[in-house]
Amino acid sequence: MKLLVLGGTKNLGRHVVEAALRDGHDVTLFNRGRTNPSLFPSVRRLIGDRSAPDALATGEWDGVIDMSGLLVHDVRRGAELLRDRVGHYTYMSSIAVYASKITPGMTEDAPLLPWPDGAPEDHFTMDLYGPSKVRCESLLEAHFGERTSAVRSGFVVGHYNPDFGNWGEALAHGQTLECAARPDQPIQYIDARDLAAFLLRLTVDRIPGPFNAVGPSTTMSTLADAWRSVEPDPGPMDWSPADDRFHLPHDGSNDGTFQLDNTRALTAGLTLRADEEIARDYVVWVQDGNIPPPPPH
Ligand SMILES: NC(=O)c1ccc[n+]([C@@H]2O[C@H](COP(=O)([O-])OP(=O)(O)OC[C@H]3O[C@@H](n4cnc5c(N)ncnc54)[C@H](OP(=O)(O)O)[C@@H]3O)[C@@H](O)[C@H]2O)c1
């Protein structure tokens, strides 16, 4: 299909473009040409900023996958421009949309964050991340109706993306694995390749709605055991708290965020590879000389 990818050259988006090309889609990229500009040299590229996307004024696509939609102003502008010229619009959203951070088992129908009175739509601050994703999802639904889906993910691990600290590096070089989250902290994540495949599936098959695109909920210590199992003589775990390490609140105030219900996504075709496969491939990628980006906090 003719596919427009907004973004596509940094972390998750690279996987989407790689998978789309592998599947034989006719891909066009739209970005500013700043991030990894030499990637995908054979792919058509429209250069522009989302705040004034003149380069998107003409053209038709069967589907768009929006990996760079952070500001409400920019997503609204793109939606207005593209509404009558694209088939399905798949939006990369986030698990940060939910109003509760402590309720286990939230489905896509759980209450979402409100938009703060008077907040700017054209200026990004971290506290507006979740509300902006909610507002973008809802404005896209208003513009595209059944022709839009929203993919809510949290931690994404895989090539070009971080892991949960220094795990890939430590396993590749026999060092201590660090993590400042508590060992019984609930955690959910997804492999970037599984996420890319799901984004494509929703777009190609035009499956509407929001989806929790996350793996099964586990704990940090179970996850660490799975990752450590891929090396014959892995280094030990160090769970001591330190701000520069991967950490999550120790008081449980974010536990619900990592106990989401992913049934709807699985039913729509999300497939998830095992922790051991994710870890093994990641460690090999590091052993090949690649440097993981810093871990998320
Ligand atoms: N990483 C995670 O764990 C995670 C989790 C949940 C959700 N998300 C969501 O995933 C999306 C980002 O993923 P990613 O960074 O990996 O995507 P990506 O598509 O790999 O990288 C971001 C792309 O956006 C382009 N871009 C940035 N600002 C732009 C602008 N003002 N105008 C036009 N293009 C612009 C960048 O290229 P140029 O710099 O060349 O313009 C780059 O190609 C975001 O929507 C984020 O909220 C991420």
The ligand as an SDF file (V2000), in Angstrom:
LIG
                    3D

 48 52  0  0  0  0  0  0  0  0999 V2000
   10.1050    5.4430   22.9910 N   0  0  0  0  0  0  0  0  0  0  0  0
    9.1310    4.9740   23.7150 C   0  0  0  0  0  0  0  0  0  0  0  0
    9.3970    4.1190   24.5690 O   0  0  0  0  0  0  0  0  0  0  0  0
    7.7180    5.4360   23.4540 C   0  0  0  0  0  0  0  0  0  0  0  0
    6.7020    4.8960   24.1940 C   0  0  0  0  0  0  0  0  0  0  0  0
    5.3740    5.2550   23.9230 C   0  0  0  0  0  0  0  0  0  0  0  0
    5.1220    6.1540   22.9230 C   0  0  0  0  0  0  0  0  0  0  0  0
    6.1350    6.7110   22.2250 N   0  0  0  0  0  0  0  0  0  0  0  0
    5.7970    7.6380   21.1510 C   0  0  0  0  0  0  0  0  0  0  0  0
    6.5050    7.2760   19.9730 O   0  0  0  0  0  0  0  0  0  0  0  0
    6.7450    8.4370   19.1970 C   0  0  0  0  0  0  0  0  0  0  0  0
    8.2290    8.7170   18.9620 C   0  0  0  0  0  0  0  0  0  0  0  0
    8.9030    7.6020   18.6980 O   0  0  0  0  0  0  0  0  0  0  0  0
   10.3280    7.7360   18.0590 P   0  0  0  0  0  0  0  0  0  0  0  0
   11.0450    8.9870   18.4960 O   0  0  0  0  0  0  0  0  0  0  0  0
   10.9460    6.4660   18.2990 O   0  0  0  0  0  0  0  0  0  0  0  0
    9.8620    7.9700   16.5390 O   0  0  0  0  0  0  0  0  0  0  0  0
   10.7300    8.0990   15.2700 P   0  0  0  0  0  0  0  0  0  0  0  0
    9.7500    8.2310   14.1700 O   0  0  0  0  0  0  0  0  0  0  0  0
   11.7520    7.0290   15.1890 O   0  0  0  0  0  0  0  0  0  0  0  0
   11.5060    9.4900   15.5140 O   0  0  0  0  0  0  0  0  0  0  0  0
   10.8970   10.7340   15.5760 C   0  0  0  0  0  0  0  0  0  0  0  0
   10.7850   11.3120   14.1650 C   0  0  0  0  0  0  0  0  0  0  0  0
   10.0590   12.5120   14.1530 O   0  0  0  0  0  0  0  0  0  0  0  0
   10.7220   13.4820   13.3520 C   0  0  0  0  0  0  0  0  0  0  0  0
   10.3550   14.7800   13.9140 N   0  0  0  0  0  0  0  0  0  0  0  0
   10.5890   15.2050   15.1730 C   0  0  0  0  0  0  0  0  0  0  0  0
   10.1020   16.4580   15.3360 N   0  0  0  0  0  0  0  0  0  0  0  0
    9.5440   16.8150   14.1530 C   0  0  0  0  0  0  0  0  0  0  0  0
    8.8860   17.9830   13.6900 C   0  0  0  0  0  0  0  0  0  0  0  0
    8.6950   19.0620   14.4770 N   0  0  0  0  0  0  0  0  0  0  0  0
    8.4290   18.0120   12.4160 N   0  0  0  0  0  0  0  0  0  0  0  0
    8.6230   16.9480   11.5860 C   0  0  0  0  0  0  0  0  0  0  0  0
    9.2320   15.8070   11.9800 N   0  0  0  0  0  0  0  0  0  0  0  0
    9.6900   15.7470   13.2450 C   0  0  0  0  0  0  0  0  0  0  0  0
   12.1950   13.1210   13.4780 C   0  0  0  0  0  0  0  0  0  0  0  0
   12.9700   13.5050   12.3510 O   0  0  0  0  0  0  0  0  0  0  0  0
   13.6280   14.9750   12.2270 P   0  0  0  0  0  0  0  0  0  0  0  0
   14.3240   15.2510   13.5190 O   0  0  0  0  0  0  0  0  0  0  0  0
   14.5430   14.8260   11.0610 O   0  0  0  0  0  0  0  0  0  0  0  0
   12.4900   15.9080   11.9740 O   0  0  0  0  0  0  0  0  0  0  0  0
   12.1290   11.6030   13.5260 C   0  0  0  0  0  0  0  0  0  0  0  0
   12.0950   11.0550   12.2240 O   0  0  0  0  0  0  0  0  0  0  0  0
    6.2410    9.6130   19.9520 C   0  0  0  0  0  0  0  0  0  0  0  0
    4.9570    9.9120   19.4840 O   0  0  0  0  0  0  0  0  0  0  0  0
    6.2140    9.0720   21.3870 C   0  0  0  0  0  0  0  0  0  0  0  0
    5.2710    9.7680   22.1520 O   0  0  0  0  0  0  0  0  0  0  0  0
    7.4320    6.3690   22.4630 C   0  0  0  0  0  0  0  0  0  0  0  0
  1  2  1  0
  2  3  2  0
  2  4  1  0
  4  5  1  0
  4 48  2  0
  5  6  2  0
  6  7  1  0
  7  8  2  0
  8  9  1  0
  8 48  1  0
  9 10  1  0
  9 46  1  0
 10 11  1  0
 11 12  1  0
 11 44  1  0
 12 13  1  0
 13 14  1  0
 14 15  2  0
 14 16  1  0
 14 17  1  0
 17 18  1  0
 18 19  2  0
 18 20  1  0
 18 21  1  0
 21 22  1  0
 22 23  1  0
 23 24  1  0
 23 42  1  0
 24 25  1  0
 25 26  1  0
 25 36  1  0
 26 27  1  0
 26 35  1  0
 27 28  2  0
 28 29  1  0
 29 30  1  0
 29 35  2  0
 30 31  1  0
 30 32  2  0
 32 33  1  0
 33 34  2  0
 34 35  1  0
 36 37  1  0
 36 42  1  0
 37 38  1  0
 38 39  2  0
 38 40  1  0
 38 41  1  0
 42 43  1  0
 44 45  1  0
 44 46  1  0
 46 47  1  0
M  CHG  2   8   1  16  -1
M  END
$$$$
